[in-house]
Amino acid sequence: MNITTQWLTEQGASCSQLETFKREWPQGCMVTLKSLRRAATLHLDLKWFASKVLSRKAWNVYAAACAEPWKVYAAACD
């Protein structure tokens, strides 16, 4: 899948996230493990991205997989 600033704009990406993406990938980028790791390093909102590209079934699997780690994180922050 190729991600472009146009696609992100159409999906409702925030201005700050869009600007970060444009600086890093002015011509857009393919979704690869490398580009996702770079996006994480840039603090791009990968949860938002996942919500836009995953099917409902895949999103439910993702959400279930993240539930426990988020509980642990929240407890550590308390």
C-alpha positions in Angstrom: 0.0 0.0 0.0 1.3 3.4 -0.9 0.5 6.2 1.5 0.5 9.8 0.3 -0.3 13.1 1.8 -3.5 13.2 -0.2 -4.6 9.9 1.2 -3.8 11.1 4.7 -5.7 14.3 4.2 -8.7 12.4 2.9 -8.6 10.2 6.0 -8.6 13.2 8.3 -5.0 13.1 9.5 -4.1 15.9 11.9 -2.1 18.9 10.6 1.0 18.1 12.8 1.0 14.4 11.8 0.6 15.4 8.1 3.5 17.9 8.3 5.8 15.3 9.9 4.9 12.8 7.2 5.5 15.3 4.4 8.9 16.2 5.8 10.0 12.5 5.9 8.2 11.2 2.8 7.5 14.2 0.4 6.6 11.7 -2.4 4.7 9.3 -0.2 5.9 5.9 0.9 5.0 2.2 0.7 3.9 0.6 3.9 6.8 -1.7 4.9 8.3 -2.8 8.2 11.1 -0.2 7.7 8.6 2.7 7.1 6.4 1.7 10.0 9.5 1.6 12.3 10.5 5.0 11.1 7.0 6.3 11.6 7.1 5.1 15.2 10.4 6.8 15.7 8.8 10.0 14.4 5.9 9.6 16.8 3.4 9.3 14.1 0.1 7.9 15.3 0.2 4.3 14.2 -2.9 3.4 16.1 -4.8 6.0 14.1 -3.3 4.6 10.9 -4.2 1.0 11.8 -7.8 2.1 12.4 -7.9 3.4 8.8 -6.4 0.5 7.0 -7.3 -2.7 9.0 -10.5 -4.6 8.4 -12.9 -4.7 11.3 -11.8 -8.3 12.1 -8.1 -7.4 11.9 -8.8 -4.3 14.1 -10.5 -6.4 16.7 -7.5 -8.8 16.8 -5.2 -5.8 17.1 -7.2 -4.3 19.9 -7.3 -7.6 21.8 -3.6 -8.0 21.5 -3.0 -4.5 22.8 -5.4 -4.6 25.7 -3.2 -6.3 28.3 0.0 -4.3 27.5 -2.0 -1.1 27.9 -3.3 -2.3 31.3 0.3 -3.0 32.4 1.4 0.4 31.1 -1.5 2.2 32.9 -0.7 0.4 36.1 3.0 1.4 35.9 2.0 5.0 35.4 -0.2 5.0 38.5 
